[in-house]
Amino acid sequence: MADYWLLKTEPGTYSYDDLIRDGSTFWDGVRNFQARNNLKAIKKGDKAFIYHSVGPKEIVGMASVSKEHYPDPTDKTGAWVVVDIKPQKKFKTPVHLETVKTDKILKETALVKQSRLSVMPITPKQADRILELSK
C-alpha cells in the first residue's frame, strides 16, 4: 500500500503546472534534516500532494513517486537527497491553507503543526480528506 506525503514548493520557482509540462522531475533543494529523512522514507509508488507555499497557499495536485531517494545532483556535499516524481492529478478545487487549518481532520497535519517543514507525511485519513475537498 502506498504512503502519502506533502511536498512544498514556491510556484515561482517550480509549480505544479511546471511538473505537468515537464512530465517528471527530481525534487531537489531540500536542506532540512527532518525533511531529508522524510525524503529517504518515501518509496516508489507513494503519492505526494503538491503544496504551493507562496501566493495562494494551497494544495494544488497529486504526484506519484517514480524513483526512490538518490544523491541530490545540485548538492556538492553529498549530504542531501532527491526523489523523482511525476504528475498524477491537478485538483479542480485546490485545498487552501485556511481550509486545512480549520478542518477537524487536516488541522493535525504537519502543514499546520510544523509549518516550516517542506516534506511531510500525510495519513491515509488525511489523504482521503484532501481528495474529498479537492473535487
N, C-alpha and C positions, 0 to 999 in steps of 0.2 A: 504494500500500500504506500502511495506517495505521501510525503510530508509536505507541509505548506510553509512558505516563507514570505516575508515582505522585504523588498529591496527599494531603497530610496534613491531618487535621482533628482538633480536640478534640470528641469526641462530645457533650459537654455544651453546646457552642456550636452545632455543626451536625453531625449524624450521618448515616450512610447511610440510616437509616430516615427522617430528615427529607427527604432527597433523594427517596426513593420517594414520600413523602407529597406533596411539592411538585411532583413531575413534572419539574422542571428548576430550575436556579439559576445565578447567576453566582458564580464562585469568587473571592471578594474577600479583602481583608485581608493580602495578600502584601506584606511590607515588607522584602524582602531582594533585593539587586540580582541575584544569581545566579538566585534563584527567579523574579524578574520576567523575566529574559532567557529562562528556560525557558518561562514562560507565553507569551512572544512567539513562541517557536518552535513552539508547539502549533498544529496545523491542524484545521480542521473534518473530522470523521470519525475523528480519532485516538481511541485508547482510553485511559482513565485508571483505574488501580487506586486505590481509596479506602482510606486507612490511618487507623485510629483511633489517635491518639498518646497517649491517656490512658485509664486503666482497663486492660482487656486490650489491650495494644499488638498490633494485628493488622490485616492486610489483609482487609477485610470484603466488598468487592464491586468491581464494574467499572461505569464510566460511559462514555458516549461524548460527544465534544465536538461541540456543535451550533452554536457560533459562535466564530470566532477572536477574538483579543485586541482589546479596545477599552478606553478610559479607565475606571478604577475609579470608579464613581459615589459611593463612600464616601470618596474622596480629593480633598481640595480643592486639592492642589498640582499635580495633573495628571501626576505622575511615575510612577504605578502603573497597572497594567492588570488586567483580569479576562478570563476566558473563560467561555462558557456550557456547562454540562454537563447531561446527563440520565441517569437511572439505566438501566443495562443488565441487570445481574445481581447479585443478592445471593448471596454464597457460602454453600453448605450447610456448608462447613467453613472458617472463617476461617483465614488463614495467620498464625500467631503470630510475633512478632519473634524469639523464640528459635529457631524453625524456620528463619527467614531467615538468622540468624547462623551456623547450623551446616550449612546446605545448601551443597554444593560449588559450585552454580551461583549461588545467591542471595547468598552471603556477599560477593560482589564488587559488590553494588548500592550506590548512594549512600545507601540507607537504613542501611547498616552503616558505610560509609566516611565519609559526611558526614551524620551523624545529625541535625544541626540544620536541614538543608535541607528546605524544605516542598514544593517542586515539583521533581521529578527525572525524568530519562529512564530508561526500562527497555528493555533489549534484547529482541528477539524471543525469544531463547533463555530469558531470564529470565521473560518473559511466559508462555511455554509452561509453564515450571516452576511458576509461581504458579497457573496454571489447573489443572495436574495435581494440585497439592497441595490445591486448594480443592474437589475433588469429594467 
